[in-house]
Amino acid sequence: MSKQSLQSGRSVLALSCRSTSVKAALVDEAGGALLLDELPLRGVQGPDLVAVGHRVVHGGDLYGMPVLADAAVEAAIADFGRFVPLHNPVALEGLRAASASTRCRVSLPSVMA
């Protein structure tokens, strides 16, 4: 992703929860991205988030394209975790953490890709 400054407007929080690290970025409508570790820790006015995107290593033969996360998708991703135990379980933890932290503000869709 590029390290351009974000334009005002709608953005997606993109998360890649890995076995030893978490990568995160805000991506705006124009395709500009800003890595979260580059944001100041205080005084940041958040963009208008419209969704949270999660990178998932293994979606099996069921999920080859991005899909809105629901209970059935979570269960399948958890089940496929047996093939990639260092990846899918932490991706689900990221999904649940993002859902818990954004739910208090607004209900945002989560997309597993």
C-alpha positions as CSV (number, residue, x, y, z in Angstrom):
1,M,0.0,0.0,0.0
2,S,1.1,3.5,-0.6
3,K,1.9,5.8,2.2
4,Q,-0.3,8.7,1.0
5,S,-2.2,10.9,3.4
6,L,-5.8,10.1,3.7
7,Q,-8.4,12.2,2.0
8,S,-11.5,13.2,4.0
9,G,-14.3,10.9,3.4
10,R,-15.1,7.2,3.8
11,S,-12.4,4.8,4.7
12,V,-11.9,1.1,5.4
13,L,-9.8,-0.3,8.2
14,A,-7.7,-3.1,6.7
15,L,-6.3,-5.6,9.2
16,S,-3.9,-8.4,8.7
17,C,-3.5,-10.3,11.9
18,R,-0.6,-12.7,11.7
19,S,0.9,-15.3,14.0
20,T,3.6,-12.8,15.3
21,S,2.3,-9.4,14.3
22,V,-0.6,-7.2,13.2
23,K,-0.5,-5.0,10.2
24,A,-3.2,-2.3,9.9
25,A,-4.0,0.5,7.5
26,L,-6.7,3.0,6.8
27,V,-7.6,3.0,3.1
28,D,-9.7,5.8,1.6
29,E,-12.1,5.9,-1.4
30,A,-9.3,7.3,-3.6
31,G,-7.0,4.3,-2.8
32,G,-4.7,6.3,-0.5
33,A,-3.5,4.4,2.5
34,L,-2.0,5.3,5.8
35,L,-0.4,2.7,8.0
36,L,-1.7,2.8,11.5
37,D,1.7,2.8,13.1
38,E,2.3,6.1,11.3
39,L,-0.6,7.9,12.9
40,P,0.1,10.1,15.9
41,L,-1.0,8.4,19.2
42,R,-3.2,11.3,20.4
43,G,-5.4,13.9,18.9
44,V,-6.3,11.9,15.7
45,Q,-9.7,12.5,14.3
46,G,-10.8,9.2,12.8
47,P,-12.1,9.0,9.3
48,D,-15.7,7.9,8.5
49,L,-15.2,4.2,8.7
50,V,-17.6,2.2,6.5
51,A,-16.1,-1.3,7.0
52,V,-13.3,-3.4,8.5
53,G,-11.4,-5.7,6.1
54,H,-9.6,-8.8,7.5
55,R,-7.0,-10.8,5.7
56,V,-7.6,-14.5,6.1
57,V,-5.0,-17.1,4.9
58,H,-7.3,-20.0,4.3
59,G,-11.0,-19.9,3.3
60,G,-11.0,-23.4,1.9
61,D,-13.1,-24.1,-1.2
62,L,-16.0,-22.1,0.3
63,Y,-14.4,-18.6,0.3
64,G,-12.2,-17.7,-2.6
65,M,-13.5,-14.1,-2.7
66,P,-14.2,-11.5,0.0
67,V,-17.3,-12.2,2.0
68,L,-19.2,-10.4,4.7
69,A,-18.4,-12.0,8.0
70,D,-21.3,-13.7,9.9
71,A,-21.5,-16.6,12.3
72,A,-21.4,-19.2,9.5
73,V,-18.3,-17.6,8.0
74,E,-16.6,-17.4,11.4
75,A,-17.3,-21.0,12.0
76,A,-15.9,-22.1,8.6
77,I,-12.8,-20.0,9.1
78,A,-12.3,-21.5,12.5
79,D,-12.7,-25.0,11.0
80,F,-10.2,-24.3,8.3
81,G,-7.8,-23.2,11.1
82,R,-6.8,-26.8,11.4
83,F,-4.9,-26.5,8.1
84,V,-3.2,-23.2,9.0
85,P,-3.2,-23.1,12.9
86,L,-0.8,-20.1,13.0
87,H,-3.0,-17.9,10.8
88,N,-6.8,-18.4,10.9
89,P,-7.2,-18.4,14.7
90,V,-5.4,-15.0,15.0
91,A,-7.4,-13.7,12.1
92,L,-10.6,-14.6,14.0
93,E,-9.2,-12.9,17.1
94,G,-8.7,-9.7,15.1
95,L,-12.2,-10.0,13.7
96,R,-13.7,-10.3,17.2
97,A,-11.6,-7.5,18.6
98,A,-12.4,-5.1,15.8
99,S,-16.1,-6.0,16.1
100,A,-16.0,-5.4,19.9
101,S,-14.2,-2.1,19.7
102,T,-16.3,-0.7,16.8
103,R,-19.7,-1.9,18.0
104,C,-19.8,0.8,20.7
105,R,-19.6,3.5,18.0
106,V,-21.5,2.1,15.0
107,S,-22.3,-1.3,13.5
108,L,-19.6,-1.8,10.8
109,P,-19.6,-4.7,8.4
110,S,-16.5,-6.9,8.5
111,V,-15.3,-8.4,5.3
112,M,-13.1,-11.5,5.3
113,A,-10.7,-11.7,2.3
